[in-house]
């Protein structure tokens, strides 16, 4: 698939393609290494969540919110 073909795809189809690609890439967790800064960001988020400054959503809810442009 070329970049031009992707450019002409509807947005919903692009999102499905991204999800499919991510599922494929994330199958082998051992091959995926988080960047060094990631641990710090996760700690900060965890602390905010403990203090009530972060809320969580189920993945399907988060995707729906993002697709509506709310996130």
C-alpha positions as CSV (number, residue, x, y, z in Angstrom):
1,X,0.0,0.0,0.0
2,X,1.4,3.4,-1.0
3,X,1.3,6.6,0.9
4,X,-0.9,8.0,-1.9
5,X,-3.4,5.2,-1.4
6,X,-3.5,5.8,2.4
7,X,-3.9,9.6,1.7
8,X,-7.1,8.8,-0.2
9,X,-8.6,6.5,2.4
10,X,-11.5,7.6,4.6
11,X,-10.6,8.6,8.1
12,X,-12.4,5.6,9.7
13,X,-10.5,3.2,7.4
14,X,-7.2,4.9,8.4
15,X,-8.0,4.4,12.1
16,X,-8.8,0.7,11.5
17,X,-5.6,0.3,9.6
18,X,-3.6,1.9,12.5
19,X,-5.3,-0.3,15.0
20,X,-4.5,-3.4,12.9
21,X,-0.9,-2.3,12.5
22,X,-0.5,-1.6,16.2
23,X,-2.0,-5.0,17.1
24,X,0.5,-6.7,14.8
25,X,3.5,-4.7,16.1
26,X,2.6,-5.2,19.7
27,X,2.2,-9.0,19.5
28,X,5.9,-9.6,20.3
29,X,6.3,-7.6,23.6
30,X,9.9,-8.6,23.9
31,X,10.7,-6.8,20.6
32,X,9.1,-3.5,21.9
33,X,11.2,-1.4,24.2
34,X,9.7,1.6,25.8
35,X,11.7,4.9,25.7
36,X,13.6,5.8,28.8
37,X,11.2,8.8,29.6
38,X,8.2,6.5,29.7
39,X,8.7,5.2,33.2
40,X,8.8,8.7,34.6
41,X,5.6,9.7,32.8
42,X,3.9,6.6,34.1
43,X,4.9,7.3,37.7
44,X,3.6,10.9,37.4
45,X,0.3,9.7,36.0
46,X,0.0,7.1,38.7
47,X,0.6,9.8,41.4
48,X,-2.0,12.1,39.8
49,X,-4.5,9.2,39.7
50,X,-3.9,8.4,43.4
51,X,-4.7,12.0,44.2
52,X,-7.8,12.0,42.1
53,X,-6.4,14.2,39.3
54,X,-6.7,11.5,36.6
55,X,-9.7,9.5,35.5
56,X,-9.7,6.3,33.5
57,X,-11.8,5.1,30.6
58,X,-12.3,1.7,29.1
59,X,-10.4,1.5,25.7
60,X,-13.6,1.5,23.7
61,X,-14.8,4.6,25.5
62,X,-11.5,6.3,24.9
63,X,-11.5,5.5,21.2
64,X,-15.1,6.8,20.8
65,X,-14.2,10.0,22.6
66,X,-11.1,10.5,20.4
67,X,-13.1,9.9,17.3
68,X,-15.6,12.6,18.3
69,X,-12.6,15.0,18.7
70,X,-13.0,15.2,22.5
71,X,-9.6,14.1,23.5
